[in-house]
Amino acid sequence: MISLDRLTVKIFADGADKAGMLDMCARPYIKGLTTNPTLMRKAGIANYRAFAKDILSQINDKPVCFEVLADDFAEMERQALEMAGWADNVYVKIPVMNTKRETSRPLVKRLADGQVKLNVTAIMTLAQLQEVIVVLNPATASYLSVFAGRIADTGIDPLPLMQKAVEMLKAFGKAELVWASSREIFNIFQADSIGCQVITVTNDILNKLSLIGYDLTEYSLDTVKMFYDDARRAGFSL
């Protein structure tokens, strides 16, 4: 297995806890940060704008992705333009469609043509990917987030799809593929092996990075000790 310092895929920390975001940003192997309304709700964020601006006042040297909140495309566009003005390192997350199944393609084109840095999110099919990459501005940096983890949740191996996605993006300027919704540390190595440029990883998974290369016999012993100690603490007896 390749060591962490030899990976070419860029690891983005996915979360909405301020302390956790700042901690991850300080780590040199974290190349950017992402969040979304669901993570922010779970973290108890009450004021979206205030939270975002507070984070951006302290993180200004790595990309940070914030998502629009609207379902109407006109309001999405208004929010996207405001968010893009918060800081130069902001990437605006636009869902690939709205809740009515209407494509975001026209909005993505307008924003990309206006040099707004985008992260088109919630992509799960190659058809969706093709639909939006053809309207991107090749001179404007952008991310395309394919939710490999959620694809895997349906029982489908996401690796062949992600490999095809890597090939599709080669002809589209500054657009980079994101392996989104990762489920385990091994996903980082999978993404790296196929040439995927970015992977988003939640903080709880990132905290397992110290296990990379750990001796499996020792890990087995640790697990046995955990089960034994927990049985004792619970007072179980037969």
TORBAVO-338791 format. One record per atom (N, C-alpha, C): x, y, z; chain; residue in three letters; residue number from 1. Coordinates in steps of 0.05 Angstrom, whole numbers. Example, Ala and Ser with C-alpha at 12.3 -4.5 7.8 and 13.67 -1.06 7.14 Angstrom:
! residues 2
((264,-114,156),A,ala,1)
((246,-90,156),A,ala,1)
((264,-66,156),A,ala,1)
((257,-45,142),A,ser,2)
((273,-21,143),A,ser,2)
((258,1,157),A,ser,2)
! end
This chain:
! residues 238
((17,-24,0),A,met,1)
((0,0,0),A,met,1)
((17,25,0),A,met,1)
((10,45,-16),A,ile,2)
((25,70,-17),A,ile,2)
((23,85,9),A,ile,2)
((45,97,18),A,ser,3)
((43,113,42),A,ser,3)
((29,139,37),A,ser,3)
((19,151,58),A,leu,4)
((3,175,56),A,leu,4)
((18,198,41),A,leu,4)
((44,201,47),A,asp,5)
((59,223,35),A,asp,5)
((65,219,6),A,asp,5)
((59,196,-5),A,arg,6)
((64,191,-34),A,arg,6)
((38,192,-50),A,arg,6)
((16,197,-38),A,leu,7)
((-10,198,-53),A,leu,7)
((-11,223,-70),A,leu,7)
((-23,221,-93),A,thr,8)
((-27,244,-111),A,thr,8)
((-55,255,-108),A,thr,8)
((-75,239,-99),A,val,9)
((-102,249,-94),A,val,9)
((-101,269,-71),A,val,9)
((-117,290,-75),A,lys,10)
((-118,311,-54),A,lys,10)
((-141,304,-35),A,lys,10)
((-135,304,-9),A,ile,11)
((-155,297,11),A,ile,11)
((-168,323,21),A,ile,11)
((-194,324,19),A,phe,12)
((-210,347,30),A,phe,12)
((-225,337,54),A,phe,12)
((-223,351,76),A,ala,13)
((-238,344,100),A,ala,13)
((-267,353,98),A,ala,13)
((-285,335,104),A,asp,14)
((-314,340,101),A,asp,14)
((-326,342,129),A,asp,14)
((-335,366,136),A,gly,15)
((-347,370,162),A,gly,15)
((-358,398,166),A,gly,15)
((-370,402,190),A,ala,16)
((-381,429,195),A,ala,16)
((-377,437,224),A,ala,16)
((-359,423,238),A,asp,17)
((-352,431,265),A,asp,17)
((-327,449,263),A,asp,17)
((-330,474,273),A,lys,18)
((-309,493,270),A,lys,18)
((-282,484,280),A,lys,18)
((-282,473,305),A,ala,19)
((-256,464,316),A,ala,19)
((-244,442,299),A,ala,19)
((-262,423,290),A,gly,20)
((-252,402,273),A,gly,20)
((-242,411,246),A,gly,20)
((-255,431,235),A,met,21)
((-246,442,209),A,met,21)
((-219,456,212),A,met,21)
((-216,471,233),A,leu,22)
((-191,485,237),A,leu,22)
((-168,465,243),A,leu,22)
((-174,444,258),A,asp,23)
((-154,424,264),A,asp,23)
((-145,410,238),A,asp,23)
((-165,402,222),A,met,24)
((-158,389,197),A,met,24)
((-143,407,178),A,met,24)
((-151,432,176),A,cys,25)
((-138,451,158),A,cys,25)
((-109,454,165),A,cys,25)
((-102,452,190),A,ala,26)
((-74,455,199),A,ala,26)
((-56,432,191),A,ala,26)
((-69,410,183),A,arg,27)
((-53,386,175),A,arg,27)
((-44,389,146),A,arg,27)
((-19,386,140),A,pro,28)
((-9,391,113),A,pro,28)
((-20,373,92),A,pro,28)
((-29,349,99),A,tyr,29)
((-40,331,79),A,tyr,29)
((-69,337,72),A,tyr,29)
((-82,355,87),A,ile,30)
((-109,364,80),A,ile,30)
((-107,387,61),A,ile,30)
((-117,384,37),A,lys,31)
((-113,404,16),A,lys,31)
((-137,422,12),A,lys,31)
((-160,416,25),A,gly,32)
((-183,433,23),A,gly,32)
((-205,423,42),A,gly,32)
((-227,437,43),A,leu,33)
((-249,430,61),A,leu,33)
((-276,433,47),A,leu,33)
((-294,415,54),A,thr,34)
((-321,417,44),A,thr,34)
((-341,414,67),A,thr,34)
((-365,424,62),A,thr,35)
((-387,421,81),A,thr,35)
((-413,421,65),A,thr,35)
((-435,416,79),A,asn,36)
((-461,417,66),A,asn,36)
((-482,423,87),A,asn,36)
((-506,430,79),A,pro,37)
((-527,437,99),A,pro,37)
((-533,415,119),A,pro,37)
((-532,390,110),A,thr,38)
((-537,368,129),A,thr,38)
((-517,366,151),A,thr,38)
((-491,369,144),A,leu,39)
((-470,369,164),A,leu,39)
((-472,393,182),A,leu,39)
((-480,416,171),A,met,40)
((-482,440,187),A,met,40)
((-505,438,207),A,met,40)
((-527,426,197),A,arg,41)
((-550,422,215),A,arg,41)
((-543,403,238),A,arg,41)
((-529,382,232),A,lys,42)
((-520,363,253),A,lys,42)
((-501,376,273),A,lys,42)
((-486,395,263),A,ala,43)
((-467,409,281),A,ala,43)
((-480,432,297),A,ala,43)
((-506,436,291),A,gly,44)
((-520,457,307),A,gly,44)
((-516,485,297),A,gly,44)
((-507,489,272),A,ile,45)
((-502,515,261),A,ile,45)
((-529,530,258),A,ile,45)
((-532,554,269),A,ala,46)
((-557,568,268),A,ala,46)
((-557,589,245),A,ala,46)
((-534,602,241),A,asn,47)
((-532,623,221),A,asn,47)
((-511,615,199),A,asn,47)
((-521,607,176),A,tyr,48)
((-504,597,155),A,tyr,48)
((-483,617,146),A,tyr,48)
((-492,641,140),A,arg,49)
((-474,662,130),A,arg,49)
((-453,669,151),A,arg,49)
((-461,672,176),A,ala,50)
((-442,680,197),A,ala,50)
((-421,657,201),A,ala,50)
((-431,632,201),A,phe,51)
((-412,610,204),A,phe,51)
((-392,609,181),A,phe,51)
((-402,612,157),A,ala,52)
((-384,611,134),A,ala,52)
((-363,633,135),A,ala,52)
((-372,657,141),A,lys,53)
((-353,679,141),A,lys,53)
((-332,677,164),A,lys,53)
((-341,665,186),A,asp,54)
((-323,660,208),A,asp,54)
((-301,640,200),A,asp,54)
((-309,619,187),A,ile,55)
((-290,599,178),A,ile,55)
((-271,611,157),A,ile,55)
((-282,627,139),A,leu,56)
((-265,638,118),A,leu,56)
((-246,660,129),A,leu,56)
((-252,671,152),A,ser,57)
((-234,691,164),A,ser,57)
((-209,677,175),A,ser,57)
((-211,650,179),A,gln,58)
((-188,635,190),A,gln,58)
((-176,615,170),A,gln,58)
((-191,608,150),A,ile,59)
((-181,590,129),A,ile,59)
((-182,605,103),A,ile,59)
((-159,614,94),A,asn,60)
((-158,630,69),A,asn,60)
((-137,620,49),A,asn,60)
((-124,597,56),A,asp,61)
((-103,587,38),A,asp,61)
((-109,560,26),A,asp,61)
((-134,550,31),A,lys,62)
((-142,525,19),A,lys,62)
((-171,527,10),A,lys,62)
((-179,513,-11),A,pro,63)
((-206,514,-21),A,pro,63)
((-226,506,1),A,pro,63)
((-248,521,3),A,val,64)
((-270,514,21),A,val,64)
((-296,514,4),A,val,64)
((-311,492,6),A,cys,65)
((-336,490,-10),A,cys,65)
((-361,493,7),A,cys,65)
((-377,512,0),A,phe,66)
((-403,517,13),A,phe,66)
((-426,513,-7),A,phe,66)
((-448,502,2),A,glu,67)
((-470,495,-16),A,glu,67)
((-493,515,-15),A,glu,67)
((-505,521,-38),A,val,68)
((-528,538,-39),A,val,68)
((-551,523,-24),A,val,68)
((-571,539,-15),A,leu,69)
((-593,529,1),A,leu,69)
((-619,527,-13),A,leu,69)
((-621,540,-36),A,ala,70)
((-647,543,-50),A,ala,70)
((-653,519,-68),A,ala,70)
((-679,517,-77),A,asp,71)
((-687,497,-96),A,asp,71)
((-695,510,-122),A,asp,71)
((-700,536,-121),A,asp,72)
((-707,552,-145),A,asp,72)
((-681,562,-157),A,asp,72)
((-678,558,-184),A,phe,73)
((-652,565,-196),A,phe,73)
((-645,594,-195),A,phe,73)
((-664,612,-196),A,ala,74)
((-658,640,-194),A,ala,74)
((-647,647,-167),A,ala,74)
((-659,635,-146),A,glu,75)
((-648,640,-119),A,glu,75)
((-622,626,-115),A,glu,75)
((-618,602,-127),A,met,76)
((-592,589,-126),A,met,76)
((-571,608,-137),A,met,76)
((-577,620,-160),A,glu,77)
((-558,637,-173),A,glu,77)
((-551,661,-156),A,glu,77)
((-571,673,-143),A,arg,78)
((-566,696,-126),A,arg,78)
((-548,688,-103),A,arg,78)
((-554,666,-90),A,gln,79)
((-538,656,-68),A,gln,79)
((-510,649,-77),A,gln,79)
((-507,637,-100),A,ala,80)
((-481,629,-110),A,ala,80)
((-463,654,-115),A,ala,80)
((-474,675,-126),A,leu,81)
((-459,699,-131),A,leu,81)
((-451,712,-105),A,leu,81)
((-469,712,-85),A,glu,82)
((-461,723,-59),A,glu,82)
((-438,707,-47),A,glu,82)
((-442,681,-47),A,met,83)
((-422,663,-34),A,met,83)
((-395,665,-48),A,met,83)
((-395,668,-74),A,ala,84)
((-370,670,-89),A,ala,84)
((-355,696,-81),A,ala,84)
((-370,716,-72),A,gly,85)
((-357,741,-63),A,gly,85)
((-347,740,-35),A,gly,85)
((-352,719,-20),A,trp,86)
((-343,718,8),A,trp,86)
((-312,717,10),A,trp,86)
((-300,702,-8),A,ala,87)
((-271,699,-8),A,ala,87)
((-261,685,-34),A,ala,87)
((-236,690,-41),A,asp,88)
((-226,679,-66),A,asp,88)
((-224,648,-65),A,asp,88)
((-222,636,-41),A,asn,89)
((-219,607,-39),A,asn,89)
((-245,592,-37),A,asn,89)
((-268,606,-41),A,val,90)
((-294,593,-40),A,val,90)
((-301,580,-66),A,val,90)
((-310,555,-64),A,tyr,91)
((-322,540,-86),A,tyr,91)
((-351,537,-79),A,tyr,91)
((-369,544,-97),A,val,92)
((-398,543,-92),A,val,92)
((-409,516,-101),A,val,92)
((-421,502,-82),A,lys,93)
((-433,476,-89),A,lys,93)
((-461,479,-100),A,lys,93)
((-464,469,-124),A,ile,94)
((-490,470,-138),A,ile,94)
((-499,441,-142),A,ile,94)
((-523,433,-132),A,pro,95)
((-532,405,-137),A,pro,95)
((-537,401,-166),A,pro,95)
((-533,377,-176),A,val,96)
((-535,371,-204),A,val,96)
((-564,374,-214),A,val,96)
((-583,373,-196),A,met,97)
((-611,378,-202),A,met,97)
((-625,389,-178),A,met,97)
((-649,399,-181),A,asn,98)
((-664,408,-157),A,asn,98)
((-683,386,-149),A,asn,98)
((-700,391,-129),A,thr,99)
((-718,370,-119),A,thr,99)
((-740,363,-138),A,thr,99)
((-743,378,-159),A,lys,100)
((-764,372,-179),A,lys,100)
((-751,357,-203),A,lys,100)
((-727,347,-200),A,arg,101)
((-712,333,-220),A,arg,101)
((-704,350,-244),A,arg,101)
((-705,376,-241),A,glu,102)
((-698,394,-263),A,glu,102)
((-667,398,-262),A,glu,102)
((-655,395,-285),A,thr,103)
((-626,397,-287),A,thr,103)
((-615,425,-280),A,thr,103)
((-592,425,-268),A,ser,104)
((-578,450,-261),A,ser,104)
((-560,460,-283),A,ser,104)
((-560,446,-305),A,arg,105)
((-541,452,-327),A,arg,105)
((-541,481,-336),A,arg,105)
((-565,494,-341),A,pro,106)
((-564,522,-350),A,pro,106)
((-551,540,-328),A,pro,106)
((-557,535,-303),A,leu,107)
((-546,551,-282),A,leu,107)
((-516,547,-280),A,leu,107)
((-507,522,-282),A,val,108)
((-479,516,-281),A,val,108)
((-464,531,-304),A,val,108)
((-476,531,-327),A,lys,109)
((-464,545,-350),A,lys,109)
((-461,575,-344),A,lys,109)
((-483,587,-334),A,arg,110)
((-482,616,-329),A,arg,110)
((-461,623,-308),A,arg,110)
((-460,607,-287),A,leu,111)
((-441,613,-265),A,leu,111)
((-412,608,-275),A,leu,111)
((-408,586,-289),A,ala,112)
((-381,580,-299),A,ala,112)
((-372,601,-319),A,ala,112)
((-390,611,-336),A,asp,113)
((-383,632,-355),A,asp,113)
((-377,658,-341),A,asp,113)
((-389,661,-317),A,gly,114)
((-383,684,-300),A,gly,114)
((-359,681,-282),A,gly,114)
((-344,659,-287),A,gln,115)
((-319,653,-273),A,gln,115)
((-323,648,-243),A,gln,115)
((-347,638,-236),A,val,116)
((-352,629,-208),A,val,116)
((-340,601,-206),A,val,116)
((-323,597,-185),A,lys,117)
((-312,570,-181),A,lys,117)
((-334,552,-169),A,lys,117)
((-338,530,-181),A,leu,118)
((-361,513,-174),A,leu,118)
((-352,485,-164),A,leu,118)
((-370,473,-149),A,asn,119)
((-368,445,-142),A,asn,119)
((-396,434,-148),A,asn,119)
((-399,421,-171),A,val,120)
((-425,410,-178),A,val,120)
((-428,383,-163),A,val,120)
((-449,381,-146),A,thr,121)
((-450,360,-126),A,thr,121)
((-474,341,-130),A,thr,121)
((-473,319,-116),A,ala,122)
((-494,298,-116),A,ala,122)
((-496,284,-142),A,ala,122)
((-475,283,-158),A,ile,123)
((-474,268,-183),A,ile,123)
((-471,238,-177),A,ile,123)
((-487,222,-191),A,met,124)
((-485,193,-186),A,met,124)
((-486,176,-212),A,met,124)
((-488,189,-235),A,thr,125)
((-488,174,-260),A,thr,125)
((-469,188,-280),A,thr,125)
((-459,173,-299),A,leu,126)
((-442,185,-320),A,leu,126)
((-458,203,-338),A,leu,126)
((-483,198,-341),A,ala,127)
((-500,216,-357),A,ala,127)
((-502,243,-344),A,ala,127)
((-506,244,-318),A,gln,128)
((-506,269,-303),A,gln,128)
((-480,284,-306),A,gln,128)
((-458,269,-304),A,leu,129)
((-432,281,-306),A,leu,129)
((-428,293,-333),A,leu,129)
((-434,279,-354),A,gln,130)
((-431,289,-381),A,gln,130)
((-448,314,-386),A,gln,130)
((-471,314,-374),A,glu,131)
((-490,337,-378),A,glu,131)
((-478,363,-368),A,glu,131)
((-463,362,-346),A,val,132)
((-453,387,-335),A,val,132)
((-425,393,-343),A,val,132)
((-408,373,-349),A,ile,133)
((-380,380,-356),A,ile,133)
((-378,395,-383),A,ile,133)
((-397,390,-400),A,val,134)
((-396,402,-427),A,val,134)
((-402,432,-426),A,val,134)
((-414,442,-404),A,val,135)
((-420,470,-402),A,val,135)
((-401,485,-384),A,val,135)
((-381,471,-373),A,leu,136)
((-362,485,-356),A,leu,136)
((-343,503,-372),A,leu,136)
((-333,523,-360),A,asn,137)
((-314,540,-372),A,asn,137)
((-286,528,-367),A,asn,137)
((-272,520,-388),A,pro,138)
((-246,506,-384),A,pro,138)
((-225,524,-370),A,pro,138)
((-230,550,-370),A,ala,139)
((-211,568,-358),A,ala,139)
((-217,573,-328),A,ala,139)
((-240,563,-319),A,thr,140)
((-248,567,-291),A,thr,140)
((-245,541,-275),A,thr,140)
((-232,542,-252),A,ala,141)
((-229,519,-236),A,ala,141)
((-256,509,-226),A,ala,141)
((-259,482,-226),A,ser,142)
((-284,471,-216),A,ser,142)
((-280,442,-207),A,ser,142)
((-299,433,-190),A,tyr,143)
((-299,406,-180),A,tyr,143)
((-325,393,-189),A,tyr,143)
((-324,367,-195),A,leu,144)
((-348,351,-201),A,leu,144)
((-348,328,-181),A,leu,144)
((-368,330,-162),A,ser,145)
((-369,311,-140),A,ser,145)
((-387,287,-147),A,ser,145)
((-375,265,-152),A,val,146)
((-390,240,-157),A,val,146)
((-391,224,-131),A,val,146)
((-415,218,-122),A,phe,147)
((-419,207,-95),A,phe,147)
((-414,176,-96),A,phe,147)
((-389,169,-97),A,ala,148)
((-381,141,-99),A,ala,148)
((-391,125,-75),A,ala,148)
((-390,137,-51),A,gly,149)
((-399,122,-28),A,gly,149)
((-428,116,-29),A,gly,149)
((-444,134,-38),A,arg,150)
((-473,129,-40),A,arg,150)
((-479,109,-62),A,arg,150)
((-463,110,-83),A,ile,151)
((-466,90,-104),A,ile,151)
((-461,62,-92),A,ile,151)
((-440,60,-77),A,ala,152)
((-434,34,-64),A,ala,152)
((-456,25,-45),A,ala,152)
((-470,44,-32),A,asp,153)
((-492,38,-14),A,asp,153)
((-514,23,-28),A,asp,153)
((-516,26,-54),A,thr,154)
((-538,13,-69),A,thr,154)
((-529,-15,-79),A,thr,154)
((-505,-24,-72),A,gly,155)
((-496,-50,-80),A,gly,155)
((-480,-50,-106),A,gly,155)
((-475,-26,-116),A,ile,156)
((-460,-24,-142),A,ile,156)
((-431,-16,-136),A,ile,156)
((-412,-29,-148),A,asp,157)
((-384,-23,-145),A,asp,157)
((-379,4,-159),A,asp,157)
((-371,25,-145),A,pro,158)
((-367,51,-158),A,pro,158)
((-341,54,-173),A,pro,158)
((-323,35,-170),A,leu,159)
((-296,39,-181),A,leu,159)
((-297,40,-212),A,leu,159)
((-311,22,-226),A,pro,160)
((-311,25,-256),A,pro,160)
((-323,51,-265),A,pro,160)
((-344,60,-251),A,leu,161)
((-356,86,-258),A,leu,161)
((-337,109,-254),A,leu,161)
((-322,108,-231),A,met,162)
((-303,130,-225),A,met,162)
((-280,129,-245),A,met,162)
((-272,106,-254),A,gln,163)
((-250,104,-274),A,gln,163)
((-259,117,-300),A,gln,163)
((-284,112,-308),A,lys,164)
((-294,125,-332),A,lys,164)
((-296,155,-329),A,lys,164)
((-304,163,-305),A,ala,165)
((-307,192,-299),A,ala,165)
((-280,206,-302),A,ala,165)
((-259,193,-292),A,val,166)
((-232,205,-294),A,val,166)
((-225,210,-324),A,val,166)
((-231,190,-341),A,glu,167)
((-225,193,-369),A,glu,167)
((-242,215,-382),A,glu,167)
((-267,217,-374),A,met,168)
((-285,237,-385),A,met,168)
((-275,266,-379),A,met,168)
((-263,270,-356),A,leu,169)
((-255,297,-348),A,leu,169)
((-228,306,-360),A,leu,169)
((-213,288,-372),A,lys,170)
((-187,295,-382),A,lys,170)
((-187,317,-403),A,lys,170)
((-210,319,-417),A,ala,171)
((-211,339,-439),A,ala,171)
((-224,365,-430),A,ala,171)
((-228,368,-404),A,phe,172)
((-244,392,-395),A,phe,172)
((-228,410,-377),A,phe,172)
((-206,420,-386),A,gly,173)
((-191,442,-374),A,gly,173)
((-185,437,-344),A,gly,173)
((-194,456,-328),A,lys,174)
((-188,456,-299),A,lys,174)
((-207,440,-282),A,lys,174)
((-226,427,-294),A,ala,175)
((-246,411,-279),A,ala,175)
((-232,387,-266),A,ala,175)
((-238,383,-240),A,glu,176)
((-226,360,-225),A,glu,176)
((-248,343,-214),A,glu,176)
((-243,317,-214),A,leu,177)
((-262,297,-204),A,leu,177)
((-259,294,-174),A,leu,177)
((-282,293,-160),A,val,178)
((-282,289,-131),A,val,178)
((-295,262,-126),A,val,178)
((-281,244,-111),A,trp,179)
((-293,220,-101),A,trp,179)
((-307,228,-75),A,trp,179)
((-333,231,-76),A,ala,180)
((-348,242,-53),A,ala,180)
((-361,220,-37),A,ala,180)
((-369,226,-13),A,ser,181)
((-383,208,6),A,ser,181)
((-367,183,11),A,ser,181)
((-341,186,16),A,ser,182)
((-324,162,21),A,ser,182)
((-334,149,47),A,ser,182)
((-329,123,49),A,arg,183)
((-338,107,71),A,arg,183)
((-316,95,89),A,arg,183)
((-292,94,78),A,glu,184)
((-270,82,93),A,glu,184)
((-243,93,83),A,glu,184)
((-222,89,98),A,ile,185)
((-196,98,91),A,ile,185)
((-187,86,64),A,ile,185)
((-194,61,59),A,phe,186)
((-185,48,34),A,phe,186)
((-195,63,10),A,phe,186)
((-217,78,12),A,asn,187)
((-227,93,-11),A,asn,187)
((-206,114,-20),A,asn,187)
((-190,124,-2),A,ile,188)
((-169,143,-9),A,ile,188)
((-149,130,-29),A,ile,188)
((-142,105,-23),A,phe,189)
((-122,91,-40),A,phe,189)
((-135,83,-67),A,phe,189)
((-161,76,-66),A,gln,190)
((-176,70,-91),A,gln,190)
((-176,95,-109),A,gln,190)
((-184,118,-97),A,ala,191)
((-185,142,-113),A,ala,191)
((-158,149,-125),A,ala,191)
((-137,146,-109),A,asp,192)
((-110,152,-118),A,asp,192)
((-102,133,-141),A,asp,192)
((-109,108,-139),A,ser,193)
((-101,88,-159),A,ser,193)
((-112,93,-187),A,ser,193)
((-135,107,-188),A,ile,194)
((-147,112,-215),A,ile,194)
((-142,140,-225),A,ile,194)
((-128,156,-210),A,gly,195)
((-121,183,-219),A,gly,195)
((-143,203,-212),A,gly,195)
((-161,197,-194),A,cys,196)
((-181,216,-185),A,cys,196)
((-166,239,-170),A,cys,196)
((-173,264,-176),A,gln,197)
((-158,286,-165),A,gln,197)
((-163,292,-136),A,gln,197)
((-188,289,-127),A,val,198)
((-196,297,-100),A,val,198)
((-214,275,-87),A,val,198)
((-212,272,-61),A,ile,199)
((-230,255,-46),A,ile,199)
((-239,270,-21),A,ile,199)
((-265,270,-15),A,thr,200)
((-274,283,10),A,thr,200)
((-277,261,31),A,thr,200)
((-268,267,55),A,val,201)
((-267,247,76),A,val,201)
((-276,261,102),A,val,201)
((-295,249,116),A,thr,202)
((-305,261,141),A,thr,202)
((-283,258,163),A,thr,202)
((-285,275,183),A,asn,203)
((-265,276,204),A,asn,203)
((-263,250,219),A,asn,203)
((-286,236,223),A,asp,204)
((-284,211,238),A,asp,204)
((-268,190,223),A,asp,204)
((-270,190,196),A,ile,205)
((-254,172,181),A,ile,205)
((-225,181,180),A,ile,205)
((-221,207,177),A,leu,206)
((-193,217,177),A,leu,206)
((-178,210,202),A,leu,206)
((-193,208,224),A,asn,207)
((-179,201,250),A,asn,207)
((-168,173,250),A,asn,207)
((-175,157,230),A,lys,208)
((-164,130,227),A,lys,208)
((-139,129,211),A,lys,208)
((-129,152,202),A,leu,209)
((-105,152,185),A,leu,209)
((-81,140,198),A,leu,209)
((-81,141,225),A,ser,210)
((-58,130,239),A,ser,210)
((-56,100,236),A,ser,210)
((-78,87,227),A,leu,211)
((-78,58,224),A,leu,211)
((-64,49,198),A,leu,211)
((-59,68,180),A,ile,212)
((-47,61,154),A,ile,212)
((-20,46,159),A,ile,212)
((-18,22,148),A,gly,213)
((7,7,151),A,gly,213)
((9,-8,178),A,gly,213)
((-11,-6,195),A,tyr,214)
((-10,-19,221),A,tyr,214)
((-10,-50,218),A,tyr,214)
((6,-63,233),A,asp,215)
((9,-92,232),A,asp,215)
((-18,-105,239),A,asp,215)
((-27,-123,221),A,leu,216)
((-54,-135,224),A,leu,216)
((-55,-154,248),A,leu,216)
((-33,-167,255),A,thr,217)
((-34,-184,278),A,thr,217)
((-37,-168,304),A,thr,217)
((-23,-145,304),A,glu,218)
((-26,-127,327),A,glu,218)
((-55,-115,329),A,glu,218)
((-66,-110,305),A,tyr,219)
((-93,-99,304),A,tyr,219)
((-113,-120,314),A,tyr,219)
((-108,-145,307),A,ser,220)
((-124,-167,316),A,ser,220)
((-123,-169,347),A,ser,220)
((-99,-167,358),A,leu,221)
((-96,-168,387),A,leu,221)
((-111,-144,400),A,leu,221)
((-109,-120,388),A,asp,222)
((-123,-97,399),A,asp,222)
((-153,-102,400),A,asp,222)
((-163,-115,379),A,thr,223)
((-192,-120,377),A,thr,223)
((-200,-140,399),A,thr,223)
((-184,-161,402),A,val,224)
((-190,-181,423),A,val,224)
((-191,-168,451),A,val,224)
((-171,-151,456),A,lys,225)
((-170,-137,481),A,lys,225)
((-194,-119,485),A,lys,225)
((-203,-106,464),A,met,226)
((-226,-88,466),A,met,226)
((-251,-104,474),A,met,226)
((-256,-127,461),A,phe,227)
((-279,-144,467),A,phe,227)
((-277,-154,496),A,phe,227)
((-254,-163,504),A,tyr,228)
((-250,-173,531),A,tyr,228)
((-255,-151,552),A,tyr,228)
((-242,-128,548),A,asp,229)
((-245,-106,567),A,asp,229)
((-274,-96,569),A,asp,229)
((-288,-95,546),A,asp,230)
((-316,-85,547),A,asp,230)
((-334,-105,561),A,asp,230)
((-328,-131,558),A,ala,231)
((-344,-151,572),A,ala,231)
((-340,-149,602),A,ala,231)
((-316,-143,610),A,arg,232)
((-310,-140,639),A,arg,232)
((-324,-115,649),A,arg,232)
((-322,-93,635),A,arg,233)
((-334,-67,643),A,arg,233)
((-364,-70,645),A,arg,233)
((-376,-86,628),A,ala,234)
((-405,-90,628),A,ala,234)
((-414,-108,650),A,ala,234)
((-395,-123,662),A,gly,235)
((-402,-141,684),A,gly,235)
((-415,-167,674),A,gly,235)
((-411,-174,648),A,phe,236)
((-424,-197,637),A,phe,236)
((-412,-222,651),A,phe,236)
((-429,-243,655),A,ser,237)
((-421,-269,665),A,ser,237)
((-439,-290,655),A,ser,237)
((-429,-314,654),A,leu,238)
((-445,-338,645),A,leu,238)
((-443,-360,666),A,leu,238)
! end
